[in-house]
Amino acid sequence: MQLYGELKNLQKLQETMSRALGLSAVIAYPDGRPLTEITNLCSFCALINSNPEGKARCAASRAASVRAAASAGKAVTHTCHAGLVHLATPLNVEGELAAVLVGGSVALQELAKEAVLQLARETGIGHEELLAATMKVPVWSEERLSAATGMIQAVAETVARLLYTEQELQKKVNELTALFEFSKTVSSSLKLAETARQGLEAVLRMTGAAGGSVLMLDEAEPGAATAEVAAALEPDNGPGVIPAGEIIAAVGREAAAAHFDDEKNAAEGKRPAVAVPLTVGGRVTGVLTLAGRPGGQHFTGEETVFLTTLGTALGLALENARLYSSLRKYYLNVVQALAAALEARDAYTRGHSLRVAKLARLCARFLGLGAGEQEQVYMAGLLHDIGKIGVRENILLKPGPLTPEERKEMQGHPEVGARILEPAGFPGGVTAAVRHHHEDYGGGGYPDGLSGEEIPLLARIIRVADAYDAMTSARPYRKALTPDQAFNELKRCAGSQFDPRVVEAFLRIPGDEMVNIDGGGVATLLAILGEILFLFKQVR
């Protein structure tokens, strides 16, 4: 117990007090065992304690004094085996007996010679030596003993208050540290299910609960008794602890914790459980439930308050994850709408950007890129031609070859696209991929004439996906190539136009996934624009 460690550190205070009062002193466990070393023994007591039998008798006397004070709940005087007086004062911290402060080595009258000689015979101590030591035993009056008792009580109460204050401060520090670490844990992800799972696991570790769940309440029906399970954990991999509908409704309605017994596991019988609200700005957005404590312990009021604080942190993290998910959806839909709006100008390229985005994401997957890079290359694919908004329609839709001037204007679209995306706060990888998706691996591309590894990897992926879709799409001036013809062309140009490693990964995309790529056309445009309008209405 940490408190006993703190009590052991009071050795210097004990020494100072015992010298000031002229008493021996020791702090003992409630069972009488010494917590600190005895200080300021008189020569009589020191002689007795130098003898094994005498030392054992002194220890037994101190233990009896401790038990007497503990039983009385207040300071008591107790006569030891040698006829000396012990002053024992309980040291209570937060209403509980933590230890007993014992003072002694004084007598209320001179020790009887017969009793001293009897003690010498029983312990084996030389009677002359012991009789000589009795002459140095301090003899106190009742008034002085009473004053000393009051001072020892004052010291014990002061120590108790200091220990309680330190204990409370340490508890607050521990709680704040736990809250900080918990906040870091639940804020490390912007995926709702992952955030809920990480938060639940952290709370289970802190409380020792056997299982629990995180439920998200329906935003459209506040206070409803039904909820979506965001995370649930049980030691037997069961469905988790899901509170009854009335408990969910009560927590959501009252924004307060609810204690109940979980009876799902018949082998364990009733398990103490608690459901606390997850709140955001005073609004209950979910419910955190914990059940099953070691030894069947219930969740205390203090624990429930702290769990409610954790619930606020978890509620904020889950709300951030939910908002991020919604914003990401709006964001991607706007991106798709921009791409579809561009392609609506040209009947021959409708669906091109969406197909390139899907192909690029597949290729990135077969290159072993992570989820973040796969998402960025998908966005770059959707927007790779966004700069063509600045290209005149007579050039964009021209059925024949372009003049050198027209070709120069068309080749400016990657730079225009990058300039459009930069102020909009798109990820740097997306903007770079849009700018450089017409660079050639062997050099000689545009706009910057980069080559090899100088070209961003996402741009090299877009280059291959863009070329493949262009080759397999019909144009006014040529027929579409077959997939096999396009594959052969990619292989032929690997190392000159295309990154060989990217081509190799692209060719590993399964045929059935390639078939499912096409999702463009007018239907796609109308569907995307319709969804955007719906989302904007929801926001308003």
C-alpha positions in Angstrom: 0.0 0.0 0.0 1.5 3.3 -1.1 0.3 5.0 2.1 2.6 2.9 4.3 5.5 3.9 2.1 4.7 7.5 2.9 4.5 6.7 6.7 7.9 5.1 6.6 9.2 8.5 5.3 8.1 10.1 8.6 11.2 8.8 10.5 12.8 12.2 10.8 9.6 13.9 12.0 9.2 11.1 14.6 12.8 11.6 15.9 12.2 15.3 16.2 8.9 14.9 18.1 10.3 12.2 20.4 13.3 14.4 21.4 11.1 17.4 22.0 8.6 15.5 24.2 11.2 13.4 26.0 9.5 10.2 24.9 10.4 7.2 22.8 8.3 6.9 19.7 7.3 4.5 16.9 4.7 4.4 14.2 3.1 0.9 13.9 0.8 -1.0 11.6 -2.7 -1.5 13.0 -1.7 -5.0 13.9 1.2 -3.7 16.1 4.2 -4.4 13.8 6.5 -1.4 13.6 6.5 0.8 10.5 9.4 3.0 11.6 12.4 2.4 13.8 11.9 3.1 17.6 13.6 6.4 18.6 14.7 8.0 21.9 14.5 4.9 24.1 15.5 5.5 27.7 18.5 3.5 29.0 16.1 1.2 30.9 14.1 0.3 27.8 17.3 0.1 25.7 18.7 -2.5 28.1 15.5 -4.6 28.0 15.4 -4.4 24.2 19.0 -5.6 23.9 17.8 -8.9 25.4 15.8 -11.3 23.1 13.2 -12.2 25.7 12.9 -8.5 26.8 12.6 -7.3 23.2 9.8 -9.8 22.5 7.9 -8.6 25.6 8.3 -5.0 24.6 7.0 -5.8 21.1 4.0 -7.6 22.6 3.3 -4.6 24.9 3.4 -2.2 22.0 1.1 -4.4 20.0 -1.4 -4.5 22.9 -1.2 -0.7 23.1 -1.9 -0.4 19.4 -4.9 -2.7 19.6 -6.3 -0.8 22.6 -6.1 2.5 20.7 -7.5 1.0 17.5 -10.4 -0.5 19.5 -11.2 2.7 21.4 -10.8 4.9 18.3 -9.0 7.5 20.3 -5.8 8.1 22.3 -5.2 5.7 25.2 -2.6 5.2 27.9 -1.5 1.6 28.4 1.0 0.1 30.9 3.7 -2.1 29.4 5.1 -5.3 30.8 7.9 -3.4 32.6 5.5 -1.0 34.3 6.1 2.0 31.9 3.4 3.9 30.2 2.6 3.9 26.5 0.6 6.7 24.8 -1.1 5.3 21.7 -2.9 7.5 19.2 -4.8 6.3 16.1 -3.7 7.8 12.8 -6.8 7.9 10.7 -6.6 8.8 7.0 -9.9 9.4 5.1 -11.9 7.8 8.0 -9.8 4.6 8.0 -7.2 3.5 10.5 -3.9 3.6 8.8 -1.5 3.3 11.7 -1.0 4.1 15.4 1.6 6.5 16.8 3.0 5.1 20.1 5.1 7.1 22.6 6.6 5.6 25.8 9.7 5.1 28.0 8.2 7.1 31.0 6.6 6.0 34.3 4.0 7.7 36.5 5.9 6.6 39.6 9.2 5.0 40.5 9.3 1.3 39.5 9.0 -1.2 42.4 12.3 -3.0 43.1 10.5 -6.4 43.4 9.0 -6.0 40.0 12.4 -5.1 38.5 14.1 -8.0 40.1 11.3 -10.4 38.8 11.8 -8.9 35.3 15.6 -9.5 35.6 15.0 -13.2 36.5 12.5 -13.7 33.7 14.6 -12.1 31.0 18.1 -13.2 32.2 19.3 -9.6 32.5 21.7 -8.8 35.3 19.6 -7.5 38.3 22.2 -4.9 39.4 22.5 -3.5 35.9 18.7 -3.4 35.5 18.2 -1.8 38.9 20.8 0.9 38.0 18.9 1.6 34.7 15.6 2.1 36.6 17.1 5.2 38.2 17.1 6.9 34.7 13.5 6.2 33.8 11.7 9.5 33.5 8.9 9.9 36.1 6.0 12.1 34.9 3.0 13.6 36.6 -0.5 12.9 35.3 -0.6 16.6 34.1 2.5 16.2 32.0 1.3 12.9 30.6 -2.0 14.5 29.6 -0.2 17.4 27.9 2.1 15.0 26.0 -1.0 13.0 25.0 -2.5 16.2 23.6 0.6 17.0 21.6 0.9 13.5 20.2 -2.7 13.7 19.1 -2.0 17.0 17.4 1.0 15.5 15.6 -1.1 12.5 14.6 -3.9 14.6 13.2 -1.5 16.9 11.3 0.3 13.8 9.8 -3.1 12.3 8.9 -4.2 15.6 7.2 -0.9 15.8 5.3 -1.1 12.1 4.2 -4.7 12.6 3.2 -3.9 15.7 1.2 -0.9 14.0 -0.5 -3.0 10.9 -1.2 -5.7 13.1 -2.8 -3.2 15.1 -4.8 -1.6 11.9 -6.0 -5.0 10.5 -6.9 -5.7 13.6 -8.9 -2.3 13.4 -10.6 -3.0 9.7 -11.4 -6.4 10.6 -12.8 -5.1 13.5 -14.9 -2.3 11.3 -16.2 -4.8 8.5 -17.0 -7.1 11.0 -18.6 -4.3 12.5 -20.7 -3.1 9.0 -21.8 -6.7 8.0 -22.5 -7.3 11.1 -24.6 -4.1 10.4 -26.6 -5.2 6.8 -27.1 -8.7 7.6 -28.4 -7.5 10.5 -30.5 -5.0 8.5 -32.3 -7.5 7.3 -34.9 -10.3 9.1 -36.9 -12.1 5.8 -37.6 -15.2 5.5 -35.4 -15.0 1.7 -34.8 -11.3 1.8 -34.1 -11.6 4.8 -31.7 -14.5 3.0 -29.9 -12.5 -0.2 -29.6 -9.3 1.5 -28.4 -11.2 3.5 -25.8 -13.1 0.5 -24.5 -9.8 -1.5 -24.2 -8.2 1.3 -22.3 -11.1 1.6 -19.8 -11.1 -2.2 -19.2 -7.4 -2.1 -18.4 -7.9 0.8 -16.0 -10.8 -0.7 -14.1 -10.2 -4.4 -14.4 -13.7 -4.9 -15.7 -14.3 -8.2 -17.5 -16.1 -6.7 -20.5 -18.0 -3.8 -21.8 -19.4 -2.0 -24.8 -19.6 1.4 -26.6 -23.0 2.3 -28.1 -23.7 5.2 -30.3 -27.2 6.8 -30.0 -29.3 7.7 -32.9 -28.8 11.4 -33.7 -32.2 11.6 -35.3 -34.0 10.2 -32.2 -32.4 11.6 -29.0 -33.2 9.5 -25.9 -34.2 6.5 -28.0 -33.8 3.1 -26.3 -32.0 1.6 -29.4 -28.4 2.3 -30.3 -25.7 1.1 -32.7 -22.9 -1.0 -31.2 -19.6 0.7 -32.0 -17.4 -1.8 -29.9 -18.0 -4.7 -27.6 -15.5 -6.8 -25.7 -15.9 -10.0 -23.6 -13.2 -12.4 -22.4 -15.1 -15.3 -24.1 -15.4 -13.4 -27.4 -19.1 -13.2 -26.8 -21.4 -10.4 -28.0 -20.3 -8.0 -25.3 -22.2 -6.3 -22.6 -25.2 -4.5 -24.1 -27.5 -2.9 -21.5 -31.3 -3.1 -21.7 -33.2 -0.5 -23.7 -34.6 1.2 -20.6 -31.1 1.7 -19.2 -29.8 3.2 -22.5 -32.9 5.5 -22.6 -32.4 6.5 -19.0 -28.7 7.3 -19.4 -29.5 9.3 -22.6 -32.4 11.1 -21.0 -30.8 12.0 -17.7 -27.1 12.3 -18.9 -26.1 10.4 -15.7 -24.6 7.0 -14.9 -26.8 4.0 -14.1 -25.7 1.0 -12.0 -27.2 -2.4 -12.7 -26.4 -6.1 -12.6 -25.5 -7.9 -15.8 -27.0 -11.4 -15.8 -25.9 -12.6 -19.2 -23.3 -15.1 -17.8 -25.3 -17.5 -15.7 -22.1 -19.2 -14.5 -20.9 -15.9 -12.9 -24.3 -14.9 -11.6 -25.0 -11.3 -11.2 -22.1 -9.1 -12.2 -22.0 -5.4 -11.1 -22.2 -3.1 -14.1 -22.3 0.6 -14.8 -23.4 2.6 -17.9 -22.1 6.1 -18.2 -23.0 8.7 -20.8 -20.7 9.8 -23.7 -21.3 13.5 -24.0 -20.4 16.3 -26.4 -21.3 19.8 -25.4 -23.9 18.6 -22.9 -25.5 16.3 -25.4 -25.5 12.5 -24.9 -24.2 10.9 -28.0 -23.5 7.4 -26.7 -23.2 5.0 -23.7 -20.1 3.3 -22.3 -21.0 0.2 -20.3 -18.6 -1.9 -18.1 -19.4 -5.1 -16.2 -17.7 -7.7 -14.0 -15.1 -6.6 -11.5 -12.5 -8.8 -9.7 -14.1 -10.4 -6.7 -17.5 -9.1 -7.7 -16.7 -5.5 -6.5 -19.1 -2.8 -7.4 -18.1 0.5 -9.1 -17.7 3.1 -6.4 -19.1 6.7 -6.6 -15.6 8.1 -7.2 -14.9 5.5 -10.0 -18.2 6.4 -11.6 -17.4 10.1 -11.6 -14.0 9.4 -13.2 -15.6 7.1 -15.8 -18.0 9.9 -16.6 -15.0 12.2 -17.2 -13.5 9.5 -19.5 -16.9 9.3 -21.2 -16.6 13.0 -22.1 -13.1 12.4 -23.6 -14.3 9.3 -25.5 -17.5 11.1 -26.6 -15.5 14.0 -28.1 -13.1 11.5 -29.9 -16.0 9.6 -31.3 -17.8 12.8 -32.4 -14.6 13.9 -34.2 -14.4 10.5 -35.9 -18.0 10.7 -36.9 -17.6 14.3 -38.2 -14.4 13.3 -40.1 -16.3 10.4 -41.7 -19.1 12.8 -42.8 -16.7 15.5 -44.0 -14.7 12.9 -45.9 -17.8 11.7 -47.6 -18.9 15.3 -48.5 -15.3 16.0 -49.7 -15.1 12.9 -51.9 -18.5 13.6 -53.4 -17.6 17.2 -54.2 -14.4 15.9 -55.8 -16.4 13.4 -57.9 -18.9 16.1 -58.8 -16.0 18.4 -60.0 -14.6 15.6 -62.1 -18.0 14.6 -63.5 -18.8 18.3 -64.3 -15.6 18.5 -66.3 -16.3 15.3 -68.2 -19.8 16.5 -69.1 -18.2 18.8 -71.7 -17.0 15.8 -73.6 -19.2 12.8 -74.4 -16.1 10.7 -75.3 -14.4 11.1 -71.9 -17.4 10.8 -69.5 -16.4 8.4 -66.7 -12.7 8.6 -67.6 -11.6 10.3 -64.3 -13.6 7.9 -62.2 -12.1 4.9 -64.1 -8.6 6.2 -63.8 -9.1 6.8 -60.0 -10.3 3.2 -59.5 -7.5 1.7 -61.7 -4.9 3.8 -59.9 -6.2 2.7 -56.5 -6.0 -1.0 -57.6 -2.5 -0.5 -58.9 -1.4 1.2 -55.6 -2.8 -1.8 -53.7 -0.8 -4.3 -55.8 2.3 -2.1 -55.3 1.8 -2.6 -51.5 1.0 1.0 -50.7 -1.0 1.8 -47.5 -4.6 2.9 -47.2 -3.6 6.6 -46.9 -1.7 6.5 -50.2 -4.4 4.5 -51.9 -6.9 7.1 -51.0 -4.7 9.9 -52.2 -4.0 8.3 -55.6 -7.8 7.8 -55.9 -8.4 11.5 -55.4 -5.6 12.4 -57.7 -7.1 10.1 -60.3 -10.5 11.8 -60.0 -8.9 15.2 -60.4 -5.9 14.6 -62.7 -7.6 16.4 -65.6 -9.3 19.2 -63.6 -7.0 21.7 -65.2 -8.8 21.1 -68.5 -11.5 23.4 -67.2 -9.2 26.2 -68.5 -8.8 24.7 -71.9 -11.0 26.1 -74.7 -13.7 23.8 -75.9 -12.6 24.1 -79.6 -9.3 22.6 -78.5 -10.7 20.1 -76.0 -13.2 18.7 -78.4 -11.2 19.0 -81.6 -11.6 15.8 -83.6 -8.3 16.1 -85.5 -4.6 16.7 -84.7 -3.8 19.8 -82.6 -1.5 22.6 -83.8 1.7 23.3 -81.9 0.0 26.3 -80.2 -3.1 24.2 -79.3 -0.9 21.4 -78.0 0.9 23.8 -75.8 -2.4 25.0 -74.3 -3.5 21.5 -73.7 -0.2 20.5 -72.1 -0.7 23.3 -69.6 -3.6 21.6 -67.9 -1.5 19.7 -65.3 -0.1 23.0 -64.0 -3.5 24.6 -64.1 -4.9 21.7 -62.1 -2.2 21.9 -59.5 -2.9 25.7 -59.1 -6.6 25.0 -58.6 -5.9 22.4 -55.9 -3.2 24.2 -53.9 -5.4 26.9 -52.3 -8.2 24.4 -51.6 -6.0 22.5 -49.1 -5.8 19.2 -50.9 -3.0 16.9 -49.6 0.4 17.6 -51.1 0.6 14.1 -52.6 -2.6 14.7 -54.5 -1.5 18.0 -55.9 1.9 16.7 -56.9 0.3 13.7 -58.7 -2.0 16.0 -60.6 0.9 18.3 -61.7 3.2 15.5 -62.8 0.9 12.8 -64.2 2.2 13.5 -67.8 5.9 13.2 -66.9 7.7 10.3 -68.8 9.7 7.8 -66.8 12.5 8.1 -69.4 12.3 11.9 -69.5 10.8 14.3 -72.0 7.3 14.6 -70.5 5.7 17.8 -69.1 5.4 20.2 -67.4 8.8 19.9 -65.7 10.7 17.2 -67.7 11.2 15.0 -64.6 12.4 11.4 -65.1 12.7 8.2 -63.1 12.4 8.4 -59.3 12.2 12.2 -59.6 8.6 11.8 -60.6 6.3 11.3 -57.5 5.2 7.7 -57.3 1.5 8.6 -57.3 2.0 10.5 -60.5 3.7 7.5 -62.1 0.7 5.4 -61.1 -1.8 7.9 -62.6 0.3 8.0 -65.8 -0.2 4.2 -66.3 -3.9 4.2 -65.4 -4.6 7.3 -67.5 -2.8 5.8 -70.5 -4.6 2.5 -70.2 -8.1 4.0 -70.0 -7.3 6.4 -72.9 -6.2 3.5 -75.0 -9.2 1.3 -74.3 -11.7 4.2 -74.9 -13.0 5.2 -78.3 -12.1 8.6 -79.8 -13.5 10.4 -82.8 -10.3 9.8 -84.6 -9.6 6.1 -83.7 -11.2 3.0 -82.3 -10.6 1.7 -78.8 -7.9 -0.9 -78.2 -8.6 -4.2 -76.6 -7.3 -4.7 -73.1 -4.6 -7.1 -74.4 -3.5 -4.6 -77.0 -3.3 -1.9 -74.3 -1.4 -4.2 -72.0 1.2 -4.9 -74.8 1.5 -1.2 -75.3 2.2 -0.6 -71.6 4.8 -3.3 -71.6 6.4 -1.9 -74.8 6.7 1.6 -73.3 7.8 0.5 -69.8 11.0 2.3 -69.0 10.4 5.1 -71.5 7.0 6.5 -70.8 6.0 4.3 -67.8 7.7 3.1 -64.6 8.4 -0.6 -65.2 7.5 -1.4 -61.5 4.2 0.3 -61.8 3.4 -1.5 -65.1 4.2 -4.8 -63.5 1.8 -4.2 -60.6 -0.9 -2.9 -63.0 -0.7 -6.1 -65.1 -1.3 -8.1 -61.9 -4.7 -6.6 -61.3 -7.2 -9.5 -61.7 -9.4 -9.5 -64.8 -12.7 -9.6 -62.9 -11.7 -6.4 -61.0 -10.8 -4.7 -64.3 -14.2 -5.5 -65.7 -15.9 -3.9 -62.8 -14.0 -0.6 -63.2 -16.4 1.1 -65.6 -18.9 3.3 -63.7 -18.9 6.5 -65.6 -21.3 8.2 -68.0 -24.3 10.4 -67.6 -25.9 8.1 -65.0 -22.8 8.6 -62.8 -22.9 12.3 -63.2 -26.6 12.6 -62.4 -26.2 10.3 -59.4 -23.2 12.2 -58.0 -24.9 15.6 -58.5 -28.1 14.3 -56.9 -26.2 13.1 -53.8 -24.4 16.5 -53.5 -27.7 18.4 -53.6 -29.1 16.0 -51.0 -26.1 16.5 -48.7 -26.2 20.3 -49.0 -29.9 20.2 -48.0 -29.0 18.1 -45.0 -26.3 20.6 -43.9 -28.6 23.6 -44.3 
